[in-house]
Structure formats: C-alpha cells, structure tokens
C-alpha cells in the first residue's frame, strides 16, 4: 500500500481486516484487473447492470487495492436504468464505464481500455469466450441469472450462469461477490479464489427464479448511507416496483469522502450535500417509485402503521426506532466481511431492533469540548468551516460551551457516533446488504398484498427464522444462511405490555 496510502486512515477499507491474522495481510500489491465481456453480450440489460456496478465497485476500491481496471468489451448503447448519472441512457456503455472513475474523484482506480493494461493480474470474465487471453492472469467467471449471482474460478471447470433478462438483483449480487474476491486477492496473502453463489430471493445457493413480481411500497427508510443508498439504487433499477419511500438521514456532515467508496449513487461533486436529498434527487421518479428525501431525524415519520426499513448502525438510533413499534421492520448491517439481515416478528418472539444492542454510554459534553484545547489550527479551521463559523468561536465554545446551532453541530461532529474509532468497512459488503434488504422489502410487500400465487414463497425470513447471516471472509462457509433469532431476555423494548402492544400493531 505504501507510505502515502498508509497515511490515509480515513479510507476504512484500508484498515486491518477483522477476523484475519495481521501476518496474512498484504498491503503492497494492488491488482491490475480486466473486466472482459463476451462478444455479443454488451447490449443485454443484465450484463450492463453487472458490468456497471462491478466497475464502479472496483474503481472505488481506490488505486491502493486496484491499480487499474481494463475494459474488454464490444460497445453498445447504454440502456436506461443502469447508470444513475444517465438514467435514460444517451451515451455508450464504454463511455459510462470509463466515467465511473470520474464520479469517484482523484483517488479512483483508473478505468482504461484493456489494450492499455498489459500484464493483468486478474480477469473477471462476464460470459465468454472473450476474444483474447491474458496468459499470466487468473480468471474468475462472473455470472448471474434472475435473482442469483455467482463467481466461479475458471480452473474449477464449473459452467457460469447465463446472463439474461432485466432483473438487477442477480447481477448486483454477482458484482459484489466478484469485487470481494478482487479485494481479498489484493490484500490477503495466499488467498485462494473460491466459488460463491447467492440467490437474493431465497437467501441460499439455489438458482430458483420467481420471475419479477410487482410490488407497491409505502415505507420509511432511516439511514441513507452505504446500505440505504444501495437499497434505493436497487429498487430504482428494478422495473416492477412503485409507490413511495420516505428516506431520512440526519448526518450534519452530509456526504464525505469515506461515504463515496461505499455509496455508489453518490459522486465527488456531491460532497457535503445532505445524503437523503441527493439520493432522492438522483433515484426518484422512475417507473412510479417516488423517494422523498428528508434531511433530519426520522422518528416523527415512524408510527403504528409504518413499514420501517432500518439502515442505521448505532444502538441509540435502533432503540429510538424500536420505541415507535411500527407495523413491520427489516434491517441490514455489516461488520467487517460479515453481513446480517433481520426481519422482526413480535408474534413469533423474534429479536427486536433493540435486542442485543444496548445504548452506548454517551461521552459528556465537557469531555467533547475539552478535545478542542489540544487541536491544531488546521483541525479547528476545518471544524469551523464545516459548521459555518470561525476558528475563534470554535475555541471559545471549547472553553465555555453553550447551546444553539453551532454548539449542537460541533457536538455532533466531535462526539463519536458509536463510542469507537472509525471501523473497517468495504463498499461491496454494504452494497450487498442493501441489495438483499431491497429483496426482503419486495418479498414482504408481495406477501402483504396477498397474491396466492406469490405469498407462500415470498418471505425468506419468516416467523422465528428471522435472521440471515453470511461471512465472505471464508467462502467455504459463506452462506451461514437463515437462522432462528429469539428475543434478548434482558431487552426492555420487547417485553411485557410493550410486546403485546407491538404484536397488535404488527402486520408483517
């Protein structure tokens, strides 16, 4: 990774990988990666979904993980619903792929023609066979069919899935799985690429395909960060969904550079803008899906009849949402290379949003203010500019405190959101979590609509089987699958009269 990259601790994907021995981490070998699309495939909707998201994830891995991305593909007109920057198409696929680096900014891994990238380390083959070979590169087949995405090493002799249709779910899963293998190949010594298959509908390795069922949504999304934007992006790309999502995010800092590596709809030019507002502007209005972007907290949006989508990652926020006891709630989160999705069901005794997540101990305001005294002038000036004041006022607030907008904004910036330092995270895990969460939202909506042809097979997470877990650090055990997840016996939010009230509100 080098000294220059090592100093960039704000890039969370360059932090130590949780669950991996430090002596296995190789931080000095960014890869040259070729994305090779088989002849005659570039104009297919599913292929474009897969290719665009894969190239976006690779270039946002930064040049310290991926040195460069080479594209080997026929050209074709960009289809509508592939690139949020060009929702109606209007340019070529190759131009759109090369523009993904421009969207991320100066830290992006560059995207070039494959002929400009000699000595590729890894080839990601979409369809095939491709017209040329890279003799020194390892080859990984990346494929998708309907709701299923797969990556299979060429040496394994396993035929890839076909890549047909318009459904984005399988292609997005495949893109995330492939980006994960690239990341591990770049950063983990002696990593062996293995086959991984995941169906976003069944949450298994099955290739079952229920088609593309239509659903009308009326939901509240809380948290428009990495997971939340991936959910909105997936629903934007899926043609058979309509309705309204009220999306709220209260982050006063808005979009920052660490968000860009994980939030694929955001661009370099969006820095410091409110997350929910940008997401709504970019992803609303297609095929009847309206996204209302709200800059602020969401508690006032959630009531007894609300269908809640939780994409927040702090215990305090989860408890605040749980205290509203909505009609339904689903949640997804990531930790390292582990992903967890939860569908709560008070009638089946499942864990609630608050279970096993006690609120953190809040750092007193006086301790937060005391940090100002030891800050250098550059940091003080940065905080002052972010909250709209001057450095001397920041120093004065550190000495004397005080309420008001400036004081509240400084407390929000300086108090750790979860009591810990910045945590490791990678874009492909957050996007995969959002894709699977979008699938669960659709399945629940189909089940609530009561279509007898769809309902029985619609809900992967149901009853006591409330949680899905996967860990891509160990592909041989990647699909831990759907599990029972019972209540926390010490959780005050879902016991006694509270549990009874909530069960009466719940509609699934």
C-alpha positions in Angstrom: 0.0 0.0 0.0 3.0 2.3 0.6 3.5 5.2 3.0 1.2 7.6 1.1 -1.7 5.2 1.3 -0.9 4.2 4.8 -1.4 7.7 6.0 -5.0 7.7 4.6 -6.6 6.1 7.7 -9.9 7.7 6.7 -10.3 5.1 4.0 -12.0 2.5 6.0 -11.3 -0.3 3.6 -7.5 0.1 4.2 -7.8 -0.5 7.9 -7.0 -4.0 9.3 -9.4 -6.7 8.2 -11.4 -8.0 11.2 -11.0 -11.7 11.7 -7.8 -12.0 9.7 -4.3 -12.5 11.2 -2.2 -9.5 10.6 0.6 -11.6 9.1 -1.7 -12.6 6.3 -2.5 -9.0 5.2 -0.5 -7.9 2.1 -0.9 -4.2 1.8 1.6 -3.6 -1.0 0.2 -5.3 -4.1 -2.7 -3.5 -5.8 -4.0 -5.5 -8.8 -4.4 -4.7 -12.4 -7.9 -6.1 -13.2 -9.5 -6.7 -16.6 -13.3 -6.8 -16.9 -13.9 -8.9 -20.0 -17.4 -9.0 -21.5 -18.0 -11.8 -24.0 -18.8 -11.0 -27.6 -22.4 -10.1 -28.4 -23.4 -9.6 -24.8 -22.7 -5.9 -24.1 -26.2 -4.7 -25.1 -28.0 -7.0 -22.7 -29.7 -5.3 -19.7 -28.5 -7.8 -17.1 -24.9 -7.7 -18.5 -24.9 -3.9 -18.2 -26.3 -4.0 -14.7 -23.5 -6.4 -13.7 -20.7 -4.6 -15.6 -21.5 -1.1 -14.4 -21.8 -2.0 -10.7 -18.7 -4.2 -10.8 -16.5 -1.5 -12.5 -17.9 1.1 -10.0 -17.0 -1.1 -7.0 -13.6 -1.8 -8.4 -12.7 1.8 -9.1 -14.0 2.9 -5.7 -11.7 0.3 -4.1 -9.1 3.1 -4.7 -5.8 2.7 -6.5 -4.2 1.1 -3.4 -6.3 -2.0 -3.9 -6.9 -1.9 -7.6 -4.1 -0.3 -9.6 -6.3 0.0 -12.7 -9.4 -1.5 -14.4 -9.2 -2.5 -18.0 -12.3 -3.0 -20.1 -12.5 -5.6 -22.8 -16.0 -5.4 -24.4 -17.9 -4.6 -27.5 -19.5 -1.3 -27.3 -23.3 -0.8 -27.1 -25.7 1.9 -26.3 -26.1 2.4 -22.5 -29.6 1.1 -21.5 -31.9 3.1 -19.3 -31.9 2.2 -15.6 -28.2 1.2 -15.5 -26.3 4.3 -14.5 -28.0 6.9 -12.2 -26.0 9.6 -13.8 -27.6 8.8 -17.1 -30.9 7.3 -16.2 -32.3 7.3 -19.7 -29.1 6.1 -21.4 -27.9 8.6 -24.0 -24.2 7.5 -24.3 -22.2 4.4 -24.9 -21.7 1.7 -22.4 -17.9 2.1 -22.6 -18.1 5.8 -22.0 -20.3 5.2 -19.0 -17.9 2.6 -17.6 -14.9 5.0 -18.0 -16.8 7.8 -16.3 -17.2 5.8 -13.1 -13.7 6.8 -12.1 -14.5 10.5 -12.7 -17.5 10.1 -10.5 -15.4 9.0 -7.6 -12.7 11.6 -7.9 -8.9 11.7 -7.8 -8.5 8.7 -5.5 -10.2 6.4 -8.0 -8.6 3.4 -9.7 -8.4 4.5 -13.4 -10.6 2.8 -16.0 -8.9 2.2 -19.4 -9.2 0.0 -22.5 -7.8 -3.4 -21.8 -5.1 -2.9 -24.5 -3.7 -0.1 -22.3 -3.3 -2.5 -19.4 -0.6 -5.1 -20.1 0.2 -7.7 -17.6 -3.2 -8.1 -16.0 -3.2 -9.9 -12.6 -6.9 -11.0 -12.7 -9.5 -11.3 -15.4 -13.2 -11.1 -14.4 -14.9 -12.8 -17.3 -18.6 -12.0 -17.9 -19.9 -14.5 -20.4 -17.4 -15.8 -22.9 -15.3 -16.8 -24.5 -13.5 -13.5 -24.8 -11.6 -12.6 -27.9 -8.1 -12.6 -26.3 -6.3 -14.2 -23.4 -4.1 -12.9 -20.6 -1.7 -15.8 -20.0 -0.4 -14.7 -16.7 -3.7 -13.8 -15.1 -6.1 -15.8 -13.0 -9.6 -15.9 -14.5 -12.8 -15.7 -12.5 -16.2 -16.2 -14.2 -18.8 -13.7 -13.0 -22.4 -14.5 -13.9 -26.0 -14.0 -13.0 -29.4 -15.5 -13.7 -32.5 -13.8 -12.4 -32.1 -13.4 -8.6 -28.8 -15.4 -8.4 -25.3 -14.1 -8.6 -22.2 -16.3 -8.8 -18.4 -16.2 -9.1 -16.6 -19.4 -10.1 -12.8 -19.8 -10.8 -12.2 -20.9 -14.4 -9.9 -23.6 -13.1 -12.8 -25.2 -11.2 -14.5 -26.2 -14.5 -17.9 -25.0 -13.3 -20.0 -23.5 -16.1 -21.1 -20.0 -15.3 -24.8 -19.0 -15.2 -26.4 -17.4 -18.3 -26.8 -13.6 -18.2 -30.3 -12.8 -19.5 -33.3 -10.7 -18.6 -33.7 -7.3 -17.0 -33.7 -8.2 -13.3 -30.8 -6.3 -11.5 -30.8 -8.4 -8.3 -28.7 -11.4 -9.6 -26.2 -9.1 -11.5 -25.8 -6.9 -8.4 -25.1 -9.9 -6.2 -22.6 -11.2 -8.7 -20.8 -7.8 -8.9 -20.5 -7.7 -5.1 -19.2 -11.2 -4.9 -16.6 -10.5 -7.6 -15.4 -7.3 -6.0 -14.9 -9.2 -2.8 -12.7 -11.7 -4.4 -10.7 -9.0 -6.0 -10.2 -7.2 -2.7 -9.1 -10.4 -0.9 -6.8 -11.3 -3.8 -5.2 -7.9 -3.4 -4.9 -7.7 0.3 -4.6 -11.3 1.7 -1.5 -13.4 1.2 -2.2 -16.9 -0.2 -5.8 -16.1 -0.9 -7.5 -18.9 -2.9 -10.4 -17.7 -5.0 -13.4 -20.0 -4.5 -16.8 -20.4 -6.0 -19.6 -18.5 -4.2 -23.3 -18.5 -5.2 -26.1 -16.5 -3.6 -29.8 -16.1 -4.5 -31.2 -12.8 -3.3 -34.7 -14.2 -3.3 -34.2 -17.5 -1.3 -31.0 -16.4 0.5 -29.5 -19.8 -0.4 -27.2 -21.2 -3.1 -30.4 -22.1 -5.1 -30.9 -20.8 -8.6 -34.6 -20.6 -8.1 -36.2 -17.8 -10.1 -39.7 -16.5 -9.2 -39.6 -14.0 -12.1 -40.0 -10.3 -11.4 -43.1 -9.9 -9.2 -44.6 -6.4 -9.0 -44.8 -4.6 -5.6 -46.1 -1.3 -4.4 -44.2 0.2 -1.5 -45.2 2.6 1.3 -42.1 2.6 3.5 -39.9 4.8 5.7 -36.2 4.3 5.2 -34.0 5.5 8.1 -30.3 5.9 7.2 -29.2 6.9 3.7 -25.6 5.8 4.0 -24.0 2.8 2.3 -26.7 0.3 3.0 -29.6 2.7 2.5 -28.3 4.1 -0.8 -27.7 0.5 -2.1 -31.3 -0.4 -1.3 -32.6 2.7 -3.1 -30.4 2.1 -6.1 -31.5 -1.5 -6.4 -35.2 -0.5 -6.3 -34.5 2.3 -8.8 -33.1 -0.3 -11.2 -35.9 -2.9 -10.7 -38.8 -2.1 -13.1 -41.6 -3.8 -11.2 -41.8 -1.6 -8.1 -43.8 1.6 -7.4 -45.1 3.6 -4.5 -43.3 5.9 -2.0 -40.3 5.7 0.2 -39.7 8.5 2.7 -35.9 8.4 3.2 -34.4 10.3 6.2 -30.9 10.9 7.3 -29.7 13.4 9.9 -26.0 13.4 9.4 -25.0 17.1 9.6 -21.7 16.4 7.8 -23.5 15.3 4.8 -21.7 13.2 2.2 -17.9 12.9 2.9 -15.1 11.2 1.1 -15.4 8.0 3.1 -19.0 7.7 2.0 -18.1 7.8 -1.6 -16.2 4.5 -1.5 -19.4 2.7 -0.3 -22.4 4.7 -1.6 -22.5 4.1 -5.3 -25.1 6.7 -6.3 -23.0 9.5 -4.8 -20.4 11.4 -6.8 -17.4 13.5 -6.0 -19.4 16.7 -6.7 -21.9 15.7 -4.0 -19.5 16.3 -1.1 -21.1 18.0 1.9 -24.6 17.8 0.5 -27.4 16.1 2.5 -27.4 12.3 1.8 -31.2 11.8 1.7 -31.7 14.8 -0.5 -29.1 13.7 -3.0 -30.3 10.1 -3.1 -33.9 11.3 -3.7 -32.9 13.7 -6.5 -30.9 11.0 -8.3 -33.1 7.9 -7.8 -36.7 9.1 -7.6 -39.4 9.1 -10.2 -38.5 6.1 -12.3 -41.3 3.5 -13.0 -43.6 5.1 -10.4 -41.3 4.9 -7.4 -41.2 8.2 -5.5 -38.4 8.8 -3.0 -38.9 11.7 -0.6 -35.5 12.8 0.8 -35.7 14.3 4.3 -32.7 15.9 6.0 -33.3 15.2 9.6 -34.3 12.5 12.1 -37.0 10.0 11.2 -38.7 9.4 14.5 -41.6 11.7 13.5 -42.1 9.7 10.3 -42.5 6.3 12.0 -45.8 5.4 13.5 -48.0 2.4 14.3 -48.8 1.8 10.6 -45.4 2.4 9.2 -43.4 -0.2 7.3 -39.9 0.6 8.5 -36.5 -0.1 6.8 -33.7 0.4 9.2 -30.2 1.1 7.7 -28.7 2.8 10.8 -25.8 1.4 12.6 -25.9 2.8 16.2 -27.7 1.3 19.2 -29.2 4.6 20.1 -30.8 5.0 16.7 -32.1 1.5 16.7 -33.7 1.9 20.1 -35.3 5.2 19.0 -36.9 3.4 16.1 -37.9 0.4 18.1 -39.7 2.6 20.6 -42.1 3.6 17.8 -43.3 -0.1 17.4 -44.0 0.1 13.7 -46.3 -2.3 11.7 -43.2 -4.0 10.3 -39.5 -3.6 10.4 -36.5 -5.0 8.5 -32.8 -4.2 9.0 -29.4 -4.9 7.5 -26.0 -4.2 8.7 -22.4 -5.2 8.1 -19.3 -5.7 10.3 -16.1 -6.5 8.6 -16.8 -9.1 5.9 -19.9 -10.3 7.8 -23.4 -9.3 6.7 -26.6 -9.6 8.8 -30.2 -9.1 7.9 -33.1 -9.1 10.4 -36.8 -9.2 9.9 -38.6 -8.7 13.3 -41.8 -10.5 14.1 -43.3 -9.9 17.6 -45.9 -12.6 17.1 -43.1 -15.2 16.7 -40.9 -13.9 19.6 -38.1 -12.8 17.4 -35.5 -10.3 18.4 -36.5 -6.6 18.0 -34.3 -3.8 16.7 -33.1 -3.0 20.2 -32.3 -6.6 21.3 -28.6 -7.3 22.0 -27.8 -3.7 21.2 -27.8 -1.8 24.5 -27.4 2.0 24.1 -23.9 3.3 24.3 -22.5 5.4 27.1 -22.7 9.0 25.9 -19.5 11.0 26.3 -20.2 14.1 28.4 -20.3 17.4 26.6 -17.5 18.7 28.8 -15.2 15.9 27.6 -16.1 16.6 24.0 -15.4 20.3 24.4 -12.0 19.5 26.1 -10.8 18.0 22.8 -10.7 21.5 21.3 -7.8 22.6 23.5 -5.4 20.0 22.1 -6.4 20.5 18.4 -4.0 22.2 16.0 -5.1 25.2 13.9 -5.8 23.2 10.8 -8.3 20.8 12.5 -10.0 23.7 14.3 -10.3 25.6 11.0 -11.8 22.5 9.3 -14.4 22.1 12.0 -15.2 25.8 11.9 -15.8 25.7 8.1 -18.0 22.6 8.4 -20.4 24.2 10.8 -20.4 27.7 9.4 -18.4 29.7 12.0 -14.8 30.9 12.5 -12.0 29.2 14.4 -12.0 31.6 17.4 -15.7 30.8 18.0 -14.8 27.1 18.0 -12.1 27.7 20.6 -14.5 29.8 22.7 -17.1 27.0 22.6 -14.4 24.5 23.7 -13.7 26.7 26.7 -17.2 27.8 27.8 -19.7 25.5 26.0 -23.1 26.9 25.1 -26.1 25.7 23.2 -27.5 26.8 19.9 -26.9 25.6 16.3 -23.1 25.9 16.3 -22.7 24.1 19.6 -25.0 21.3 18.6 -23.3 20.9 15.2 -19.8 20.8 16.9 -21.0 18.2 19.4 -22.4 16.1 16.5 -19.0 16.3 14.7 -16.8 15.7 17.6 -18.7 13.1 19.6 -18.0 9.6 18.2 -21.2 8.1 16.8 -20.7 4.8 18.5 -18.0 5.4 21.0 -15.3 3.8 18.9 -12.8 4.9 16.3 -13.6 4.5 12.6 -14.3 0.9 11.8 -13.3 -1.2 8.8 -15.8 -1.3 6.0 -15.8 -2.1 2.3 -18.2 -1.0 -0.4 -19.1 -4.4 -1.8 -20.4 -5.6 1.6 -22.6 -2.5 2.1 -24.0 -2.7 -1.4 -24.7 -6.5 -1.0 -26.5 -5.7 2.3 -28.6 -3.1 0.6 -29.4 -5.4 -2.4 -30.6 -8.2 -0.1 -32.5 -5.8 2.1 -34.3 -4.5 -1.0 -35.2 -8.0 -1.9 -36.7 -8.7 1.5 -38.7 -5.4 1.3 -40.2 -6.6 -2.0 -40.9 -10.1 -0.7 -42.8 -8.7 2.3 -44.7 -6.3 0.1 -45.8 -9.2 -2.1 -46.8 -11.2 0.9 -48.9 -8.4 2.3 -50.7 -7.9 -1.0 -51.9 -11.5 -0.6 -51.4 -12.8 -4.1 -51.9 -16.5 -3.5 -49.5 -17.4 -6.4 -46.7 -15.5 -4.7 -47.3 -15.3 -1.0 -46.2 -18.8 0.0 -42.8 -18.4 -1.5 -42.3 -14.7 -0.9 -40.9 -14.4 2.6 -37.4 -15.9 3.0 -37.2 -14.6 6.6 -40.3 -15.6 8.4 -41.5 -16.4 11.9 -38.7 -17.4 14.2 -36.3 -17.7 11.2 -35.7 -14.0 11.4 -32.0 -13.5 10.6 -29.8 -14.1 7.6 -26.0 -14.2 8.1 -23.2 -14.5 5.7 -19.4 -14.0 6.0 -17.4 -13.6 2.8 -14.1 -13.9 4.6 -14.4 -17.7 4.5 -16.2 -18.5 1.2 -16.4 -22.2 2.1 -18.7 -21.2 5.0 -20.0 -18.0 3.3 -23.7 -18.8 3.4 -24.4 -19.4 7.1 -28.0 -18.9 5.9 -31.3 -18.2 7.6 -31.4 -18.7 11.3 -33.7 -18.5 14.3 -33.2 -15.4 16.3 -35.1 -15.1 19.5 -35.5 -12.2 21.8 -32.9 -10.8 24.2 -34.3 -11.7 27.6 -32.8 -8.5 29.1 -34.2 -6.2 26.4 -36.7 -3.7 27.9 -38.2 -2.8 24.5 -40.0 -6.1 23.7 -41.1 -7.5 27.0 -44.5 -7.4 28.8 -47.1 -4.9 27.8 -44.7 -3.4 25.1 -44.6 -6.7 23.3 -48.4 -7.0 23.5 -48.9 -3.5 22.1 -46.4 -4.2 19.3 -47.9 -7.5 18.4 -51.3 -5.9 17.9 -49.8 -3.3 15.5 -47.7 -5.7 13.5 -48.8 -6.6 10.0 -45.7 -8.4 8.7 
